[in-house]
Amino acid sequence: MYDRLFYIAVLGSEHVGKKTFAKGKFLDSFRDSDYMLTTGAEISLKTIEIDETIVKLQLRTFSCAQYRWDKNRKGNLGILVRGAHGAIVLYDVTSSKSIEQIPPWIQIVRDYAGDIPILLAGNKLDLNEQRKISKEQIETIKNEYNIASAVEISAKTGENIEKLFSTLTNLILN
């Protein structure tokens, strides 16, 4: 039972940890991995409580392999992003290349879902000693693109996963 249901688009370039995030043990048990075959999206659920309101988040994690940066495929991705209440753009804190690809993901969200809350999530915090992206770089991107918030997480260990979901849910509710 829940009071609110929000659809969250989870996007990011290849090798940032989307699959680990989508299949994480920190999410509710329902996952429909067969869905990935037909739409390029993996569905996961997360239920949280915010100020006595039970919120169910339906996470749709999009596969990069199906959606390259050509115009034809971008249109397909747009159809899947449309209707989202919020978005998580994942990047890899150990890959300088992954932050270069944040702006196109932001643009897709804005083009197809409008002015919804976007949260930047720096994944692979468990590999912090291999960090290549500074918090200052992310702060600059956040300010330049008017991004609501940024959180660093580890989809592998679960570090800051609850913080990510509560931050994004609060942004949507407010």
C-alpha positions, -999 to 999 in steps of 0.1 A, spaced: 0 0 0 13 35 -8 0 71 -9 19 83 -40 35 67 -71 63 84 -90 80 73 -122 117 80 -121 139 79 -153 174 66 -145 198 75 -173 236 75 -178 263 65 -202 278 31 -206 297 16 -176 285 40 -150 268 13 -130 231 15 -142 226 -23 -141 241 -26 -106 219 2 -95 188 -13 -111 194 -47 -97 206 -35 -63 196 -53 -32 186 -19 -18 155 -19 -40 122 -37 -35 121 -73 -46 101 -68 -78 122 -65 -109 111 -73 -144 143 -81 -162 123 -94 -192 110 -59 -198 146 -49 -208 143 -71 -239 113 -52 -254 118 -16 -244 154 -12 -234 143 -3 -198 147 -23 -166 119 -17 -141 127 -17 -103 107 -4 -74 116 14 -42 92 23 -14 101 50 10 83 70 37 86 108 37 67 128 64 42 99 70 36 96 33 44 63 17 58 68 -17 64 41 -43 91 49 -69 90 31 -102 125 33 -115 130 28 -153 167 23 -160 175 28 -197 200 7 -216 226 27 -235 232 -1 -259 198 4 -274 200 42 -275 230 58 -291 234 95 -298 219 95 -332 186 113 -338 166 82 -346 174 64 -314 172 96 -293 135 99 -304 129 64 -290 145 73 -257 124 104 -255 92 84 -257 104 63 -227 115 94 -207 82 113 -213 59 113 -182 87 109 -156 82 128 -124 119 129 -117 152 118 -132 185 104 -119 215 109 -142 242 85 -132 279 92 -138 310 73 -127 333 91 -102 363 71 -116 357 82 -152 364 117 -165 346 108 -197 313 101 -179 308 138 -169 313 149 -205 281 129 -213 260 144 -185 247 174 -205 232 153 -234 213 132 -208 200 164 -191 189 177 -224 170 145 -232 152 147 -199 143 184 -204 133 179 -240 109 150 -233 99 153 -196 100 190 -191 112 208 -160 112 179 -136 137 175 -108 170 160 -119 194 145 -95 230 138 -105 243 106 -89 280 99 -88 283 62 -87 312 39 -76 319 58 -44 334 25 -31 362 31 -56 369 66 -42 407 60 -43 404 59 -81 384 91 -83 389 112 -114 359 136 -109 360 163 -82 330 175 -63 338 210 -77 334 197 -113 300 184 -104 290 216 -86 299 235 -117 277 212 -139 249 214 -113 249 252 -114 254 255 -151 224 232 -159 202 242 -130 202 208 -115 183 204 -82 209 182 -63 238 159 -65 246 128 -44 275 104 -45 266 68 -41 278 32 -43 253 10 -60 275 -19 -50 277 -12 -12 245 8 -8 263 39 5 240 69 2 213 51 -17 186 60 9 198 96 8 195 96 -30 159 84 -29 148 107 -1 164 137 -17 148 131 -51 114 122 -35 115 154 -14 123 174 -46 93 159 -64 69 164 -35 79 200 -31 
